[in-house]
Amino acid sequence: MSSKDQEQDKLLVHEDEKHLLLDHSYDNIQELNHPLPNWWNTIFIVSTVYAIGYFVYYQYMGGPSLREEFKKDFTEVAAVRDHFKKQNEIFNPDHYQAIVADDGLNKGKAVYELNCMPCHMERGAGDVGPNLTDDHWIVAKGTPDTVYQVVFNGSEENGMPAWGQLIPKDEVYQAVAYVMSLKNTFVKGKEPQGEKIEE
């Protein structure tokens, strides 16, 4: 190795770093022992103390398990859901009339086509769900308030989802308005089901 190469490989240590130079060398490689910054040490110490406390609390001091925390959170969610249901499941005839007056049939048709048509088919002819255009009803009684209850709460035994939990309340009213417009139009489709409701 030439003297020039040796000069290039020579470790350059600044005067204020000489006290950091470690007393060992591997393959002519020497290291400077720069200490970690104070902010890093602080985070490490705080994290370690927190982890020890966390472990002791959950393992030895009766901290709740993941299952217990889930049950608590689920209970709170269920309470909010039940409160929402109680506030919105009651049919409001004034609100229904306002929805109908505000182009409710056309808006309801759009809601129906997006959400209801897969089961009740175009124009309510029926498929998986019943025909909505005849004078027979399975759960509802052919009135806006009873149709609203079925749309909002669903009918588990008949495979009807509770749309009140899936779409806005106004869209439920709009869907009801459209379904009421189909009543007794007798579109050819699925045979009548349920009880015949006399006008």
Residue pairs with C-beta under 8 A, 6 or more apart in sequence:
1 9
9 28
11 30
13 21
13 32
17 32
20 32
20 33
20 34
21 30
21 31
21 32
21 33
22 30
22 31
22 32
22 33
24 30
24 31
57 63
58 64
58 65
64 72
81 165
85 153
85 164
85 165
88 152
88 164
88 169
89 149
89 152
89 153
89 164
91 144
91 145
91 148
91 149
93 144
93 145
95 173
96 144
96 148
96 173
96 176
96 177
99 107
99 170
99 173
99 174
99 177
100 177
104 173
104 174
104 177
104 178
105 177
105 178
105 181
107 171
107 174
107 177
108 173
108 174
108 175
108 176
108 177
108 178
108 179
108 181
109 178
110 174
111 167
111 171
111 174
111 175
111 178
112 120
112 124
112 175
112 178
112 179
113 122
115 163
115 166
115 167
115 175
116 129
116 175
116 179
118 127
118 128
119 127
119 128
119 129
119 159
119 160
120 126
120 127
120 128
120 129
120 130
120 131
120 132
121 127
121 189
121 190
123 133
123 182
123 185
123 187
124 131
124 132
124 133
124 179
124 182
124 185
124 187
124 189
125 131
125 133
125 187
125 188
125 189
125 190
126 132
126 133
126 189
126 190
127 189
127 190
128 159
129 158
129 159
129 160
130 136
130 137
130 138
130 190
130 193
130 194
131 187
131 189
131 190
131 191
131 192
131 193
132 179
132 182
132 183
133 182
133 183
133 184
133 185
133 186
133 187
133 189
134 184
134 186
134 192
135 142
135 183
135 184
135 192
135 196
135 197
135 198
135 199
136 192
136 193
136 194
136 195
136 196
136 197
137 146
137 194
137 195
137 197
138 155
138 158
138 193
138 194
138 195
139 146
139 150
139 155
139 158
139 160
139 194
140 146
140 147
140 149
140 150
141 197
142 183
142 197
144 176
144 177
144 180
147 176
147 179
147 180
148 172
148 173
148 176
150 160
151 163
151 164
151 172
151 175
151 176
151 179
152 162
152 163
152 164
152 172
153 162
153 164
154 160
154 161
154 162
154 163
154 164
163 171
163 172
163 175
164 172
167 175
184 199
